[in-house]
């Protein structure tokens, strides 16, 4: 959805930076990490535009996340069904996979929390449940911030590739290790054998 259309429907976004997210979540007590475009920028060093910030937590840790944020922020469950206010004590809908965060009704949205599945505390890829990794292997860390590994970020983009995703691949590809590139190539070949990235990888 174009940014202008999004803001007409849902209101403005002024997203946190990864550093601001770190300061907010520093004493959260459960793992969190940055995914999406910010993770690609951190890996490549190539600046890009950001409409939002995708912060990820394990869905099983959501009660801890809610306790941490509900003191100062309004939380909303986001899904294909729309938005639902997550008032303290209200159950998170099973179909919702994101939590949107803002300070109050007249304030801009500041971030999205993506609820990631886990297998006994290990990270699981949404697009392929057979891909299960210790979080320390699925992410990398710099300056107190964990980022999803670039090949895993790019794997999420295969099912709905936009021009900015092609730009992310071009920026990341020369910096991927042979193992990272081979893994991504195998993933794309298995899940989208006609995808244009097959020729690039």
MDTraj code that builds the backbone (N, CA, C; nanometers):
import mdtraj as md
import numpy as np

residues = "UNK UNK UNK UNK UNK UNK UNK UNK UNK UNK UNK UNK UNK UNK UNK UNK UNK UNK UNK UNK UNK UNK UNK UNK UNK UNK UNK UNK UNK UNK UNK UNK UNK UNK UNK UNK UNK UNK UNK UNK UNK UNK UNK UNK UNK UNK UNK UNK UNK UNK UNK UNK UNK UNK UNK UNK UNK UNK UNK UNK UNK UNK UNK UNK UNK UNK UNK UNK UNK UNK UNK UNK UNK UNK UNK UNK UNK UNK UNK UNK UNK UNK UNK UNK UNK UNK UNK UNK UNK UNK UNK UNK UNK UNK UNK UNK UNK UNK UNK UNK UNK UNK UNK UNK UNK UNK UNK UNK UNK UNK UNK UNK UNK UNK UNK UNK UNK UNK UNK UNK UNK UNK UNK UNK UNK UNK UNK UNK UNK UNK UNK UNK UNK UNK UNK UNK UNK UNK UNK UNK UNK UNK UNK UNK UNK UNK UNK UNK UNK UNK UNK UNK UNK UNK UNK UNK UNK UNK UNK UNK UNK UNK UNK UNK UNK UNK UNK UNK UNK UNK UNK UNK UNK UNK UNK UNK UNK UNK UNK UNK UNK UNK UNK UNK UNK UNK UNK UNK UNK UNK UNK UNK UNK UNK UNK UNK UNK UNK UNK UNK UNK".split()
xyz = np.array([
    [0.0837, -0.1186, 0.0000],
    [0.0000, 0.0000, 0.0000],
    [0.0878, 0.1246, 0.0000],
    [0.0631, 0.2203, -0.0896],
    [0.1423, 0.3434, -0.0901],
    [0.1341, 0.4150, 0.0445],
    [0.2415, 0.4821, 0.0806],
    [0.2482, 0.5470, 0.2111],
    [0.1344, 0.6475, 0.2305],
    [0.1043, 0.7265, 0.1258],
    [-0.0012, 0.8265, 0.1408],
    [-0.1363, 0.7614, 0.1677],
    [-0.1638, 0.6506, 0.1002],
    [-0.2906, 0.5803, 0.1227],
    [-0.2939, 0.5204, 0.2620],
    [-0.1806, 0.4615, 0.3054],
    [-0.1728, 0.4055, 0.4402],
    [-0.2067, 0.5119, 0.5437],
    [-0.1457, 0.6301, 0.5301],
    [-0.1638, 0.7341, 0.6310],
    [-0.3052, 0.7911, 0.6283],
    [-0.3685, 0.7921, 0.5128],
    [-0.5078, 0.8374, 0.5067],
    [-0.5999, 0.7432, 0.5835],
    [-0.5669, 0.6145, 0.5824],
    [-0.6517, 0.5153, 0.6488],
    [-0.6152, 0.4991, 0.7960],
    [-0.4852, 0.4840, 0.8233],
    [-0.4420, 0.4453, 0.9572],
    [-0.3764, 0.5575, 1.0368],
    [-0.3357, 0.6649, 0.9687],
    [-0.2652, 0.7717, 1.0382],
    [-0.1164, 0.7675, 1.0075],
    [-0.0431, 0.8713, 1.0486],
    [0.0983, 0.8834, 1.0125],
    [0.1880, 0.7842, 1.0852],
    [0.3040, 0.7613, 1.0252],
    [0.4088, 0.6794, 1.0852],
    [0.5339, 0.7640, 1.1033],
    [0.5912, 0.7572, 1.2205],
    [0.7233, 0.8148, 1.2466],
    [0.7998, 0.7069, 1.3223],
    [0.8652, 0.6204, 1.2482],
    [0.9187, 0.4980, 1.3070],
    [1.0430, 0.5235, 1.3907],
    [1.0581, 0.4396, 1.4917],
    [1.1832, 0.4383, 1.5663],
    [1.2984, 0.4007, 1.4736],
    [1.4169, 0.4429, 1.5091],
    [1.5379, 0.3881, 1.4496],
    [1.5782, 0.2663, 1.5317],
    [1.6684, 0.1816, 1.4811],
    [1.7149, 0.0700, 1.5631],
    [1.7743, 0.1150, 1.6963],
    [1.8447, 0.2270, 1.6976],
    [1.9027, 0.2766, 1.8227],
    [1.7936, 0.3162, 1.9212],
    [1.6896, 0.3820, 1.8730],
    [1.5781, 0.4177, 1.9608],
    [1.5079, 0.2929, 2.0123],
    [1.4939, 0.1926, 1.9269],
    [1.4324, 0.0673, 1.9704],
    [1.5175, 0.0002, 2.0775],
    [1.6492, 0.0033, 2.0605],
    [1.7387, -0.0551, 2.1615],
    [1.7192, 0.0129, 2.2960],
    [1.7120, 0.1447, 2.2960],
    [1.6953, 0.2174, 2.4220],
    [1.5613, 0.1843, 2.4870],
    [1.4585, 0.1646, 2.4054],
    [1.3262, 0.1327, 2.4577],
    [1.3194, -0.0090, 2.5133],
    [1.3867, -0.1027, 2.4473],
    [1.3737, -0.2448, 2.4807],
    [1.4929, -0.2998, 2.5575],
    [1.5816, -0.2128, 2.5996],
    [1.7072, -0.2554, 2.6614],
    [1.6857, -0.3485, 2.7801],
    [1.5852, -0.3205, 2.8620],
    [1.5607, -0.4035, 2.9802],
    [1.4357, -0.4898, 2.9636],
    [1.4046, -0.5264, 2.8399],
    [1.2856, -0.6065, 2.8123],
    [1.2920, -0.7425, 2.8802],
    [1.4081, -0.8061, 2.8747],
    [1.4238, -0.9345, 2.9418],
    [1.3970, -1.0560, 2.8554],
    [1.3532, -1.0358, 2.7317],
    [1.3352, -1.1459, 2.6364],
    [1.4004, -1.1041, 2.5050],
    [1.4361, -1.1998, 2.4189],
    [1.5057, -1.1639, 2.2945],
    [1.4185, -1.0799, 2.2013],
    [1.4825, -0.9907, 2.1315],
    [1.4186, -0.9150, 2.0237],
    [1.5254, -0.8872, 1.9196],
    [1.4828, -0.8610, 1.7968],
    [1.5790, -0.8348, 1.6907],
    [1.5124, -0.7513, 1.5816],
    [1.5949, -0.6920, 1.4962],
    [1.5477, -0.6071, 1.3873],
    [1.5467, -0.6893, 1.2590],
    [1.4362, -0.6845, 1.1863],
    [1.4252, -0.7531, 1.0574],
    [1.4033, -0.6488, 0.9482],
    [1.3678, -0.6949, 0.8288],
    [1.3295, -0.6040, 0.7219],
    [1.4412, -0.5147, 0.6716],
    [1.4007, -0.3988, 0.6206],
    [1.4946, -0.3087, 0.5545],
    [1.6046, -0.2554, 0.6430],
    [1.5735, -0.2302, 0.7702],
    [1.6784, -0.1821, 0.8605],
    [1.7884, -0.2863, 0.8776],
    [1.7523, -0.4148, 0.8775],
    [1.8535, -0.5200, 0.8895],
    [1.9424, -0.5243, 0.7660],
    [1.8846, -0.5025, 0.6485],
    [1.9645, -0.4979, 0.5257],
    [2.0575, -0.3773, 0.5280],
    [2.0075, -0.2612, 0.5678],
    [2.0923, -0.1420, 0.5728],
    [2.2074, -0.1606, 0.6707],
    [2.1797, -0.2200, 0.7861],
    [2.2857, -0.2416, 0.8842],
    [2.3940, -0.3336, 0.8283],
    [2.3532, -0.4342, 0.7515],
    [2.4493, -0.5290, 0.6951],
    [2.5305, -0.4674, 0.5825],
    [2.4652, -0.3933, 0.4947],
    [2.5323, -0.3423, 0.3746],
    [2.5992, -0.2075, 0.3953],
    [2.5471, -0.1283, 0.4884],
    [2.5954, 0.0088, 0.5024],
    [2.5407, 0.1023, 0.3967],
    [2.4493, 0.0534, 0.3137],
    [2.3903, 0.1344, 0.2069],
    [2.2601, 0.1959, 0.2588],
    [2.2520, 0.3283, 0.2702],
    [2.1290, 0.3908, 0.3208],
    [2.0108, 0.3644, 0.2275],
    [1.8952, 0.3487, 0.2844],
    [1.7713, 0.3273, 0.2087],
    [1.6574, 0.3945, 0.2827],
    [1.5473, 0.4171, 0.2134],
    [1.4296, 0.4734, 0.2779],
    [1.3603, 0.3657, 0.3619],
    [1.2984, 0.4108, 0.4705],
    [1.2282, 0.3180, 0.5592],
    [1.0895, 0.3728, 0.5888],
    [0.9886, 0.2981, 0.5512],
    [0.8519, 0.3373, 0.5842],
    [0.8186, 0.3029, 0.7283],
    [0.8846, 0.2002, 0.7815],
    [0.8565, 0.1558, 0.9175],
    [0.9780, 0.0808, 0.9689],
    [0.9659, 0.0254, 1.0880],
    [1.0704, -0.0618, 1.1409],
    [1.0041, -0.1915, 1.1849],
    [1.0621, -0.3025, 1.1423],
    [1.0119, -0.4348, 1.1784],
    [1.0966, -0.4892, 1.2926],
    [1.0399, -0.4875, 1.4116],
    [1.1037, -0.5476, 1.5282],
    [1.0388, -0.6830, 1.5519],
    [1.1191, -0.7834, 1.5777],
    [1.0656, -0.9180, 1.5948],
    [1.0878, -0.9679, 1.7364],
    [0.9898, -1.0425, 1.7850],
    [0.9995, -1.1137, 1.9121],
    [0.9352, -1.2502, 1.8916],
    [0.9646, -1.3418, 1.9809],
    [0.8941, -1.4694, 1.9764],
    [0.7504, -1.4488, 2.0252],
    [0.6578, -1.5093, 1.9555],
    [0.5173, -1.4961, 1.9968],
    [0.4981, -1.5441, 2.1407],
    [0.5723, -1.6455, 2.1785],
    [0.5596, -1.6984, 2.3142],
    [0.6036, -1.5983, 2.4203],
    [0.6802, -1.4964, 2.3798],
    [0.7266, -1.3935, 2.4737],
    [0.6361, -1.2709, 2.4759],
    [0.5253, -1.2744, 2.4016],
    [0.4399, -1.1563, 2.3928],
    [0.3902, -1.1074, 2.5289],
    [0.3532, -1.1944, 2.6236],
    [0.3104, -1.1415, 2.7538],
    [0.4159, -1.0524, 2.8195],
    [0.5423, -1.0909, 2.8104],
    [0.6490, -1.0080, 2.8676],
    [0.6618, -0.8760, 2.7928],
    [0.6492, -0.8816, 2.6613],
    [0.6582, -0.7599, 2.5800],
    [0.5443, -0.6651, 2.6148],
    [0.4260, -0.7174, 2.6294],
    [0.3112, -0.6329, 2.6628],
    [0.3287, -0.5679, 2.7988],
    [0.3747, -0.6425, 2.8964],
    [0.3961, -0.5836, 3.0292],
    [0.4972, -0.4701, 3.0226],
    [0.5980, -0.4863, 2.9386],
    [0.7031, -0.3852, 2.9268],
    [0.6523, -0.2576, 2.8599],
    [0.5673, -0.2715, 2.7601],
    [0.5272, -0.1562, 2.6792],
    [0.3968, -0.0909, 2.7230],
    [0.3076, -0.1662, 2.7846],
    [0.1735, -0.1143, 2.8120],
    [0.1724, 0.0038, 2.9081],
    [0.2804, 0.0216, 2.9831],
    [0.2855, 0.1346, 3.0764],
    [0.2816, 0.2679, 3.0026],
    [0.3435, 0.2736, 2.8843],
    [0.3619, 0.4015, 2.8154],
    [0.3081, 0.4046, 2.6730],
    [0.2632, 0.2906, 2.6219],
    [0.2267, 0.2842, 2.4806],
    [0.0920, 0.2152, 2.4625],
    [0.0236, 0.2520, 2.3545],
    [-0.0972, 0.1814, 2.3130],
    [-0.0574, 0.0739, 2.2120],
    [-0.1058, -0.0468, 2.2327],
    [-0.0733, -0.1601, 2.1465],
    [-0.1983, -0.2027, 2.0695],
    [-0.1756, -0.2361, 1.9425],
    [-0.2853, -0.2777, 1.8558],
    [-0.2473, -0.4069, 1.7844],
    [-0.3371, -0.5044, 1.7873],
    [-0.3180, -0.6281, 1.7113],
    [-0.3501, -0.6005, 1.5653],
    [-0.2583, -0.6371, 1.4765],
    [-0.2749, -0.6108, 1.3333],
    [-0.2802, -0.7428, 1.2572],
    [-0.3761, -0.7511, 1.1652],
    [-0.3909, -0.8715, 1.0827],
    [-0.4692, -0.8345, 0.9579],
    [-0.4953, -0.9335, 0.8734],
    [-0.5778, -0.9109, 0.7548],
    [-0.7204, -0.8707, 0.7919],
    [-0.7581, -0.8947, 0.9172],
    [-0.8918, -0.8576, 0.9642],
    [-0.8983, -0.7114, 1.0073],
    [-0.7838, -0.6437, 1.0096],
    [-0.7803, -0.5047, 1.0525],
    [-0.7030, -0.4876, 1.1818],
    [-0.7303, -0.3767, 1.2509],
    [-0.6627, -0.3439, 1.3760],
    [-0.7592, -0.3608, 1.4926],
    [-0.7071, -0.4113, 1.6044],
    [-0.7868, -0.4250, 1.7262],
    [-0.7033, -0.3770, 1.8437],
    [-0.7601, -0.2875, 1.9226],
    [-0.6860, -0.2334, 2.0363],
    [-0.6585, -0.3436, 2.1384],
    [-0.5313, -0.3587, 2.1743],
    [-0.4921, -0.4574, 2.2754],
    [-0.4889, -0.3893, 2.4112],
    [-0.6044, -0.3647, 2.4662],
    [-0.6094, -0.3076, 2.6005],
    [-0.5481, -0.4066, 2.6991],
    [-0.4880, -0.3577, 2.8079],
    [-0.4300, -0.4493, 2.9068],
    [-0.5305, -0.5565, 2.9483],
    [-0.4859, -0.6808, 2.9444],
    [-0.5716, -0.7925, 2.9818],
    [-0.6484, -0.8542, 2.8669],
    [-0.6524, -0.7867, 2.7526],
    [-0.7250, -0.8422, 2.6386],
    [-0.6398, -0.9463, 2.5682],
    [-0.7021, -1.0569, 2.5289],
    [-0.6305, -1.1647, 2.4614],
    [-0.5842, -1.1205, 2.3226],
    [-0.4639, -1.1632, 2.2856],
    [-0.4150, -1.1400, 2.1506],
    [-0.4876, -1.2346, 2.0558],
    [-0.5528, -1.1832, 1.9503],
    [-0.6208, -1.2729, 1.8562],
    [-0.5229, -1.3715, 1.7925],
    [-0.5658, -1.4950, 1.7776],
    [-0.4788, -1.5979, 1.7215],
    [-0.4359, -1.5655, 1.5792],
    [-0.5243, -1.5002, 1.5022],
    [-0.4930, -1.4742, 1.3621],
    [-0.3988, -1.3558, 1.3443],
    [-0.3764, -1.2771, 1.4472],
    [-0.2910, -1.1583, 1.4357],
    [-0.1447, -1.1973, 1.4530],
    [-0.0599, -1.1469, 1.3640],
    [0.0823, -1.1804, 1.3681],
    [0.1704, -1.0584, 1.3911],
    [0.1086, -0.9414, 1.4116],
    [0.1842, -0.8194, 1.4362],
    [0.1182, -0.7396, 1.5478],
    [0.2005, -0.6600, 1.6151],
    [0.1513, -0.5623, 1.7117],
    [0.2035, -0.4259, 1.6692],
    [0.1125, -0.3316, 1.6485],
    [0.1514, -0.1949, 1.6145],
    [0.1536, -0.1117, 1.7417],
    [0.2465, -0.0171, 1.7459],
    [0.2707, 0.0584, 1.8693],
    [0.2633, 0.2084, 1.8416],
    [0.1896, 0.2790, 1.9273],
    [0.1906, 0.4252, 1.9253],
    [0.1634, 0.4751, 2.0671],
    [0.1903, 0.6035, 2.0888],
    [0.1803, 0.6567, 2.2249],
    [0.0354, 0.6806, 2.2665],
    [-0.0458, 0.7308, 2.1755],
    [-0.1870, 0.7573, 2.2032],
    [-0.2586, 0.7761, 2.0697],
    [-0.3877, 0.8013, 2.0743],
    [-0.4696, 0.8027, 1.9528],
    [-0.4298, 0.9117, 1.8543],
    [-0.3732, 1.0218, 1.9022],
    [-0.3357, 1.1319, 1.8140],
    [-0.1884, 1.1280, 1.7752],
    [-0.1186, 1.0262, 1.8195],
    [0.0253, 1.0152, 1.7936],
    [0.0514, 0.9248, 1.6732],
    [0.1657, 0.9413, 1.6073],
    [0.1991, 0.8537, 1.4940],
    [0.2355, 0.7135, 1.5406],
    [0.2216, 0.6191, 1.4500],
    [0.2707, 0.4840, 1.4758],
    [0.4224, 0.4882, 1.4808],
    [0.4811, 0.4164, 1.5785],
    [0.6255, 0.4202, 1.5954],
    [0.6957, 0.2918, 1.5542],
    [0.6267, 0.1788, 1.5583],
    [0.6927, 0.0540, 1.5207],
    [0.5949, -0.0610, 1.5089],
    [0.6438, -0.1683, 1.4476],
    [0.5674, -0.2919, 1.4348],
    [0.6468, -0.4042, 1.5006],
    [0.5791, -0.4816, 1.5816],
    [0.6387, -0.6008, 1.6402],
    [0.5871, -0.7218, 1.5637],
    [0.6777, -0.7925, 1.4977],
    [0.6419, -0.9138, 1.4253],
    [0.6537, -1.0311, 1.5210],
    [0.5492, -1.1103, 1.5297],
    [0.5464, -1.2226, 1.6231],
    [0.5973, -1.3472, 1.5529],
    [0.7173, -1.3877, 1.5888],
    [0.7861, -1.4987, 1.5222],
    [0.7600, -1.6292, 1.5975],
    [0.7324, -1.7341, 1.5228],
    [0.7194, -1.8659, 1.5845],
    [0.8556, -1.9140, 1.6333],
    [0.8532, -2.0005, 1.7333],
    [0.9780, -2.0620, 1.7782],
    [0.9548, -2.2101, 1.8023],
    [1.0638, -2.2839, 1.8003],
    [1.0620, -2.4263, 1.8316],
    [1.1566, -2.4461, 1.9486],
    [1.1006, -2.4594, 2.0670],
    [1.1811, -2.4742, 2.1890],
    [1.2839, -2.3617, 2.2010],
    [1.2398, -2.2394, 2.1753],
    [1.3272, -2.1240, 2.1891],
    [1.4163, -2.0966, 2.0703],
    [1.4042, -2.1770, 1.9655],
    [1.4829, -2.1542, 1.8440],
    [1.3969, -2.0829, 1.7400],
    [1.4638, -2.0025, 1.6584],
    [1.3967, -1.9228, 1.5553],
    [1.3461, -2.0134, 1.4435],
    [1.2250, -1.9845, 1.3929],
    [1.1666, -2.0616, 1.2828],
    [1.1273, -1.9672, 1.1701],
    [1.1616, -2.0037, 1.0479],
    [1.1294, -1.9222, 0.9315],
    [0.9815, -1.9357, 0.8969],
    [0.9129, -1.8236, 0.8878],
    [0.7693, -1.8260, 0.8580],
    [0.7417, -1.8895, 0.7224],
    [0.8267, -1.8615, 0.6240],
    [0.8026, -1.9093, 0.4874],
    [0.8342, -2.0575, 0.4692],
    [0.9049, -2.1160, 0.5634],
    [0.9420, -2.2575, 0.5528],
    [0.9678, -2.3083, 0.6942],
    [0.8682, -2.3732, 0.7521],
    [0.8757, -2.4139, 0.8922],
    [0.9847, -2.5165, 0.9188],
    [1.0427, -2.5742, 0.8128],
    [1.1514, -2.6703, 0.8336],
    [1.2835, -2.6007, 0.8660],
    [1.2899, -2.4692, 0.8438],
    [1.4122, -2.3935, 0.8725],
    [1.4054, -2.3461, 1.0170],
    [1.4822, -2.4100, 1.1027],
    [1.4843, -2.3798, 1.2460],
    [1.6293, -2.3612, 1.2879],
    [1.6592, -2.2489, 1.3518],
    [1.7963, -2.2157, 1.3894],
    [1.7996, -2.1582, 1.5303],
    [1.9085, -2.1817, 1.6047],
    [1.9265, -2.1047, 1.7278],
    [1.9254, -1.9559, 1.6942],
    [1.8673, -1.8755, 1.7803],
    [1.8571, -1.7330, 1.7504],
    [1.9940, -1.6708, 1.7263],
    [2.0961, -1.7215, 1.7958],
    [2.2313, -1.6681, 1.7779],
    [2.2843, -1.6930, 1.6374],
    [2.2313, -1.7952, 1.5683],
    [2.2723, -1.8229, 1.4309],
    [2.1833, -1.7525, 1.3291],
    [2.0595, -1.7236, 1.3665],
    [1.9672, -1.6563, 1.2751],
    [1.9885, -1.5056, 1.2735],
    [2.0616, -1.4548, 1.3719],
    [2.0830, -1.3108, 1.3837],
    [2.2308, -1.2812, 1.4019],
    [2.2644, -1.1543, 1.3878],
    [2.3992, -1.1068, 1.4192],
    [2.3838, -0.9786, 1.4996],
    [2.4896, -0.9406, 1.5718],
    [2.4770, -0.8310, 1.6675],
    [2.5796, -0.7224, 1.6432],
    [2.5357, -0.5979, 1.6588],
    [2.6269, -0.4839, 1.6563],
    [2.5716, -0.3736, 1.7456],
    [2.6575, -0.3216, 1.8320],
    [2.6226, -0.2105, 1.9204],
    [2.4965, -0.2391, 2.0016],
    [2.4864, -0.3618, 2.0503],
    [2.3747, -0.3974, 2.1357],
    [2.2441, -0.4231, 2.0637],
    [2.2481, -0.4328, 1.9314],
    [2.1267, -0.4559, 1.8523],
    [2.1443, -0.5833, 1.7710],
    [2.0479, -0.6732, 1.7806],
    [2.0496, -0.7940, 1.6983],
    [1.9707, -0.7694, 1.5698],
    [2.0265, -0.8169, 1.4591],
    [1.9624, -0.8046, 1.3281],
    [1.9461, -0.9437, 1.2675],
    [1.8350, -0.9649, 1.1983],
    [1.8169, -1.0903, 1.1260],
    [1.9194, -1.0980, 1.0138],
    [1.9755, -1.2168, 0.9929],
    [2.0770, -1.2327, 0.8892],
    [2.0207, -1.1966, 0.7525],
    [2.1044, -1.1379, 0.6665],
    [2.0528, -1.0841, 0.5399],
    [1.9870, -1.1878, 0.4505],
    [2.0419, -1.3091, 0.4440],
    [1.9811, -1.4087, 0.3559],
    [1.8421, -1.4493, 0.4058],
    [1.8207, -1.4415, 0.5388],
    [1.6897, -1.4735, 0.5938],
    [1.5915, -1.3594, 0.5699],
    [1.6400, -1.2360, 0.5787],
    [1.5553, -1.1213, 0.5431],
    [1.5112, -1.1328, 0.3976],
    [1.6056, -1.1613, 0.3098],
    [1.5744, -1.1702, 0.1671],
    [1.4804, -1.2870, 0.1374],
    [1.4929, -1.3951, 0.2121],
    [1.4026, -1.5090, 0.1921],
    [1.2572, -1.4691, 0.2168],
    [1.2352, -1.3795, 0.3132],
    [1.0994, -1.3329, 0.3397],
    [1.0421, -1.2535, 0.2225],
    [1.1293, -1.1972, 0.1405],
    [1.0861, -1.1075, 0.0341],
    [1.0523, -1.1805, -0.0963],
    [1.0798, -1.3091, -0.1022],
    [1.0642, -1.3834, -0.2274],
    [0.9181, -1.3925, -0.2711],
    [0.8266, -1.4032, -0.1770],
    [0.6861, -1.4256, -0.2131],
    [0.6171, -1.3004, -0.2651],
    [0.6727, -1.1835, -0.2368],
    [0.6100, -1.0581, -0.2820],
    [0.7201, -0.9554, -0.3058],
    [0.7923, -0.9725, -0.4151],
    [0.9115, -0.8917, -0.4399],
    [0.8752, -0.7588, -0.5051],
    [0.9216, -0.6504, -0.4420],
    [0.8985, -0.5146, -0.4910],
    [1.0312, -0.4559, -0.5379],
    [1.0278, -0.3428, -0.6088],
    [1.1540, -0.2820, -0.6539],
    [1.2533, -0.2583, -0.5411],
    [1.2052, -0.2181, -0.4239],
    [1.2985, -0.1939, -0.3138],
    [1.3620, -0.3244, -0.2656],
    [1.2929, -0.4370, -0.2843],
    [1.3508, -0.5661, -0.2477],
    [1.4608, -0.6055, -0.3454],
    [1.4394, -0.5760, -0.4736],
    [1.5456, -0.5985, -0.5723],
    [1.6682, -0.5148, -0.5380],
    [1.6456, -0.3909, -0.4939],
    [1.7570, -0.3042, -0.4547],
    [1.8289, -0.3603, -0.3326],
    [1.7539, -0.4164, -0.2384],
    [1.8161, -0.4783, -0.1209],
    [1.9040, -0.5960, -0.1617],
    [1.8558, -0.6773, -0.2560],
    [1.9363, -0.7903, -0.3026],
    [2.0641, -0.7408, -0.3687],
    [2.0533, -0.6394, -0.4534],
    [2.1726, -0.5870, -0.5214],
    [2.2742, -0.5336, -0.4215],
    [2.2269, -0.4707, -0.3154],
    [2.3182, -0.4160, -0.2155],
    [2.3836, -0.5261, -0.1326],
    [2.3073, -0.6305, -0.1010],
    [2.3576, -0.7341, -0.0109],
    [2.4404, -0.8404, -0.0813],
    [2.4077, -0.8699, -0.2070],
    [2.4659, -0.9853, -0.2750],
    [2.6187, -0.9865, -0.2747],
    [2.6871, -0.8755, -0.3055],
    [2.8341, -0.8811, -0.3075],
    [2.8961, -0.9062, -0.1702],
    [2.8179, -0.8861, -0.0635],
    [2.8702, -0.8981, 0.0723],
    [2.8361, -1.0315, 0.1378],
    [2.7488, -1.1087, 0.0748],
    [2.7128, -1.2387, 0.1311],
    [2.8295, -1.3353, 0.1196],
    [2.8447, -1.4185, 0.2208],
    [2.9437, -1.5251, 0.2112],
    [2.8955, -1.6291, 0.1105],
    [2.9846, -1.7169, 0.0707],
    [2.9454, -1.8224, -0.0232],
    [2.8339, -1.9077, 0.0351],
    [2.8443, -1.9368, 0.1646],
    [2.7415, -2.0176, 0.2291],
    [2.6068, -1.9478, 0.2336],
    [2.6081, -1.8180, 0.2634],
    [2.4830, -1.7423, 0.2669],
    [2.4183, -1.7375, 0.1289],
    [2.5009, -1.7142, 0.0283],
    [2.4488, -1.7052, -0.1085],
    [2.3941, -1.8403, -0.1542],
    [2.4650, -1.9476, -0.1237],
    [2.4178, -2.0808, -0.1624],
    [2.2852, -2.1131, -0.0942],
    [2.2744, -2.0765, 0.0345],
    [2.1500, -2.1049, 0.1065],
    [2.0342, -2.0292, 0.0429],
    [2.0545, -1.8998, 0.0149],
    [1.9474, -1.8195, -0.0437],
    [1.9101, -1.8709, -0.1824],
    [2.0102, -1.9081, -0.2614],
    [1.9837, -1.9618, -0.3944],
    [1.8998, -2.0885, -0.3852],
    [1.9351, -2.1774, -0.2933],
    [1.8584, -2.3000, -0.2763],
    [1.7162, -2.2730, -0.2309],
    [1.7008, -2.1765, -0.1412],
    [1.5672, -2.1428, -0.0922],
    [1.4791, -2.0906, -0.2053],
    [1.5326, -1.9965, -0.2838],
    [1.4543, -1.9384, -0.3930],
    [1.4211, -2.0450, -0.4972],
    [1.5168, -2.1309, -0.5289],
    [1.4939, -2.2355, -0.6287],
    [1.3838, -2.3318, -0.5847],
    [1.3824, -2.3655, -0.4554],
    [1.2812, -2.4587, -0.4046],
    [1.1427, -2.3955, -0.3989],
    [1.1358, -2.2712, -0.3550],
    [1.0059, -2.2108, -0.3254],
    [0.9502, -2.1251, -0.4386],
    [1.0366, -2.0786, -0.5274],
    [0.9896, -1.9940, -0.6379],
    [1.0805, -2.0139, -0.7578],
    [1.0766, -2.1326, -0.8206],
    [1.1741, -2.1670, -0.9250],
    [1.1711, -2.0759, -1.0474],
    [1.0644, -1.9987, -1.0658],
    [1.0568, -1.9066, -1.1790],
    [1.0892, -1.7629, -1.1387],
    [1.1325, -1.7441, -1.0167],
    [1.1591, -1.6087, -0.9664],
    [1.2802, -1.5491, -1.0381],
    [1.2771, -1.4202, -1.0728],
    [1.3923, -1.3577, -1.1398],
    [1.5220, -1.3670, -1.0606],
    [1.5131, -1.3777, -0.9292],
    [1.6351, -1.3872, -0.8492],
    [1.7134, -1.5148, -0.8775],
    [1.6476, -1.6173, -0.9290],
    [1.7193, -1.7420, -0.9598],
    [1.8339, -1.7154, -1.0570],
    [1.8124, -1.6270, -1.1528],
    [1.9166, -1.5971, -1.2510],
    [2.0293, -1.5145, -1.1908],
    [1.9983, -1.4353, -1.0889],
    [2.0986, -1.3482, -1.0263],
    [2.1852, -1.4270, -0.9291],
    [2.1225, -1.5195, -0.8574],
    [2.1940, -1.5948, -0.7552],
    [2.2744, -1.7095, -0.8156],
])
top = md.Topology()
chain = top.add_chain()
for i, resn in enumerate(residues, 1):
    res = top.add_residue(resn, chain, resSeq=i)
    for name in ("N", "CA", "C"):
        top.add_atom(name, md.element.get_by_symbol(name[0]), res)
traj = md.Trajectory(xyz[None], top)
